[in-house]
Amino acid sequence: MIDLAVVGAGAAGIAAARAAQERGLTCIILEASDRIGGRAYTVDWQGHPLDLGATWMHSTGRNPLVPLAEQAGVAIDRAPTPWRGQYRNLGYSETDQAESWAAMQAFTSRLRDNPPQSDRASDALEPGGQWNGFIEALNGYLNGTSLAKTSAADFMAYWDASENSNWRLPQGYGALIGALGKRLDVRTGCVVRRVDWSGAAVRVTSEQGTLEAKHAIIAVPTNALASGAIAFSPSLDDHLHAAAGLPLGRVEKLFLRLSDAESAPANAHLVGSPRSAETGSYMLRPLGSPTIECFFGGDWLDGMSEDDLVSKSRDELGGLLGADFARSLQPVAYSDWKQHDFICGSYSFARPGQHRARASLRERVDGPIALAGEACSDTDYATVHGAWESGRKAVGQLFGKVA
């Protein structure tokens, strides 16, 4: 019998297994898909690493993956993010940029100083505010849903804790997480259906058989938990209820190939339609690659296909850079996280009134089981480092803190 079974080989699961390994514990990770990394997923396109999932190392001053990357000799691009700027101020003047971000600042101040009793973030919008669409779009990128479905307390917990320091990994965030999991015992293609902790051992049953362990950490996305895809005996009703209050939002990435790499500057940024809630954020030639990274977020993506987003990107970029430029753009990669069999979304958001569900989700089970994942973090949800820290904390929860 092994010491620890981990269900899920995303950042949280890998962090948990590494922490167990550091303690000299025996550990096996069971992963449903055919790869490790979860929502940190790097693909190669003609020698260019493309991150279909997590891209940015957020809050780098306290991000535990920064020193791990440095120790591994992984290159880090520390250039400032261009998000608040608009290449050549196209369709978005300097005055408008200043006004829109001032509106965002006023919005967060209202949430902080006079939080709505409803806990609906949308209730803090200025009635008829000209930049409400801009604020909605930002929330779409941050939470993958509308402000009306977003907990105000949860929004501000992340906003106030976040450091304005974000770096990129030229070889990909998914590649880093994969490298950190290389020396672990990971069994891919193991779809776990049942976790029975009623006896002396935890019995984790997948389509490949049953694994017995003294303890188990469940590190799967909230949508998978809430769906009942894994049956628990005894049940974990309180934790599954918490997961249901923390669904995964909708955020997608599309990469378009430039026919002429020199037709756009490297690492420049464009917002498609600054006053619209349904718009893309476009990174031109990220890290010098001959692509445009198109980033979309929010409920409006439901019902939108890859072809629809290709058309939208061409329309918005064509309006800013010219129709001939837009016509030459060809899709090379698309994330489609909503359709991923074992994830079914991007990252967690808290429904109004559900911010405390994050604490409930990570609450210690009276037994040999713990839960982990980005949704367990009060302030760093939706991030790789939030998931990573939760995995390590889950090991501490089960085995005690290291002296």
Secondary structure, 3 states (H helix, E strand, C coil): CEEEEEECCCHHHHHHHHHHHHCCCCEEEECCCCCCCCCCCEEEECCEEEECCCCEECCCCCCCHHHHHHHCCCCCECCCCCCCCCHHHCCCCHHHHHHHHHHHHHHHHHHHHCCCCCCEHHHHCCCCCCCHHHHHHHHHHHHCCCHHHCEHHHHHHHHHHCCCCCEECCCCHHHHHHHHCCCCCEECCCCEEEEECCCCCEEEEECCEEEEEEEEEECCCHHHHHCCCCEEECCCHHHHHHHHCCCECCEEEEEEECCCHHHCCCCEEEECCCCCCCCCEEEECHHHCCEEEEEEECHHHCCCCHHHHHHHHHHHHHHHHCHHHHHCCEEEEECCHHHCCCCCCCCECCCCCCCCHHHHHHCCCCCCEEECCHHHCCCCCCCHHHHHHHHHHHHHHHHCCCC
